[in-house]
Amino acid sequence: MAISTGDHGTARFEASSDAVQDERYRELLEQVRLLRQQLPLFADAEGVAEVEAELVQTEEEIAQTGTAAPGLLRRLWERLEQANTALGALTSATALAETVRQLTG
């Protein structure tokens, strides 16, 4: 349930990672959320906006379906590779890239 009050209020439903049954996708969802929290530190870096867009789609798909389509994971992998210079210092980006690589084979 989500409740919004006031003129500018917004409501957002966020599925718990506990709702995702497959442990691999639960871990991926947690890594996606961690990296999204850290991205504002690199907002002006090249490729970061594209990574953010793919992270949003990945998070939504996993929260709704419990998995992520291979095409979406490939796009996320490509965006992480392109932004590697900017995000290379973040261990969360490295961990996420490794998880995506494992899921895509």
C-alpha positions as CSV (number, residue, x, y, z in Angstrom):
1,M,0.0,0.0,0.0
2,A,1.1,3.5,-0.8
3,I,-0.4,6.7,0.6
4,S,0.2,10.3,-0.7
5,T,-1.0,13.5,1.0
6,G,-0.7,17.2,0.2
7,D,-0.5,19.2,-3.0
8,H,2.9,17.9,-4.0
9,G,2.8,14.5,-2.4
10,T,3.9,11.4,-4.2
11,A,3.5,7.8,-3.4
12,R,5.9,5.1,-4.4
13,F,5.5,1.3,-4.0
14,E,8.8,-0.5,-3.7
15,A,8.8,-4.2,-3.7
16,S,10.9,-5.9,-1.1
17,S,13.8,-8.0,-2.3
18,D,12.2,-10.7,-0.2
19,A,9.5,-11.0,-2.9
20,V,12.1,-12.2,-5.4
21,Q,12.4,-15.9,-5.2
22,D,15.6,-16.6,-7.1
23,E,18.6,-15.8,-5.0
24,R,20.6,-14.7,-8.0
25,Y,18.0,-12.0,-8.9
26,R,17.6,-11.0,-5.3
27,E,21.3,-10.4,-5.1
28,L,21.2,-8.5,-8.4
29,L,18.3,-6.3,-7.2
30,E,20.2,-5.4,-4.0
31,Q,23.3,-4.5,-6.1
32,V,21.3,-2.4,-8.5
33,R,19.8,-0.5,-5.5
34,L,23.2,0.0,-3.9
35,L,24.7,1.4,-7.1
36,R,21.7,3.7,-7.7
37,Q,22.3,5.1,-4.2
38,Q,25.9,5.9,-5.1
39,L,25.4,7.2,-8.6
40,P,24.6,10.8,-7.6
41,L,28.3,11.1,-6.6
42,F,29.1,10.7,-10.3
43,A,26.1,12.5,-11.9
44,D,28.3,14.6,-14.2
45,A,30.5,11.7,-15.4
46,E,30.1,10.4,-18.9
47,G,27.8,7.5,-19.3
48,V,26.3,7.6,-15.8
49,A,22.9,8.9,-16.9
50,E,22.6,5.9,-19.3
51,V,23.6,3.5,-16.5
52,E,21.0,5.1,-14.2
53,A,18.3,4.5,-16.9
54,E,19.2,0.8,-17.2
55,L,19.3,0.4,-13.5
56,V,15.8,1.8,-13.1
57,Q,14.5,-0.6,-15.8
58,T,16.3,-3.5,-14.2
59,E,15.0,-2.7,-10.7
60,E,11.5,-2.4,-12.0
61,E,11.5,-5.6,-14.0
62,I,13.0,-7.7,-11.1
63,A,10.6,-6.2,-8.6
64,Q,7.6,-6.9,-10.9
65,T,8.6,-10.3,-12.4
66,G,11.3,-11.7,-10.1
67,T,13.8,-11.9,-13.0
68,A,15.3,-9.7,-15.7
69,A,15.2,-10.4,-19.4
70,P,18.5,-11.3,-21.0
71,G,18.3,-8.3,-23.4
72,L,17.9,-6.0,-20.5
73,L,20.9,-7.5,-18.7
74,R,23.0,-7.2,-21.8
75,R,22.1,-3.5,-22.2
76,L,23.0,-3.0,-18.5
77,W,26.3,-4.8,-19.0
78,E,27.1,-2.6,-22.0
79,R,26.3,0.6,-20.1
80,L,28.4,-0.5,-17.2
81,E,31.3,-1.2,-19.6
82,Q,30.9,2.2,-21.2
83,A,30.9,4.0,-17.9
84,N,33.7,1.9,-16.5
85,T,36.2,4.8,-16.3
86,A,33.8,6.9,-14.2
87,L,32.4,4.1,-12.0
88,G,35.5,1.9,-11.8
89,A,36.3,3.1,-8.3
90,L,33.0,1.8,-7.0
91,T,33.1,-1.7,-5.7
92,S,29.3,-1.8,-6.1
93,A,29.7,-1.2,-9.8
94,T,32.3,-4.0,-10.1
95,A,30.1,-6.4,-8.1
96,L,27.1,-5.6,-10.2
97,A,29.0,-6.0,-13.4
98,E,30.2,-9.4,-12.3
99,T,26.7,-10.6,-11.3
100,V,25.3,-9.5,-14.6
101,R,28.1,-11.3,-16.4
102,Q,27.3,-14.5,-14.6
103,L,23.6,-14.2,-15.4
104,T,24.2,-13.6,-19.1
105,G,26.9,-16.3,-19.4
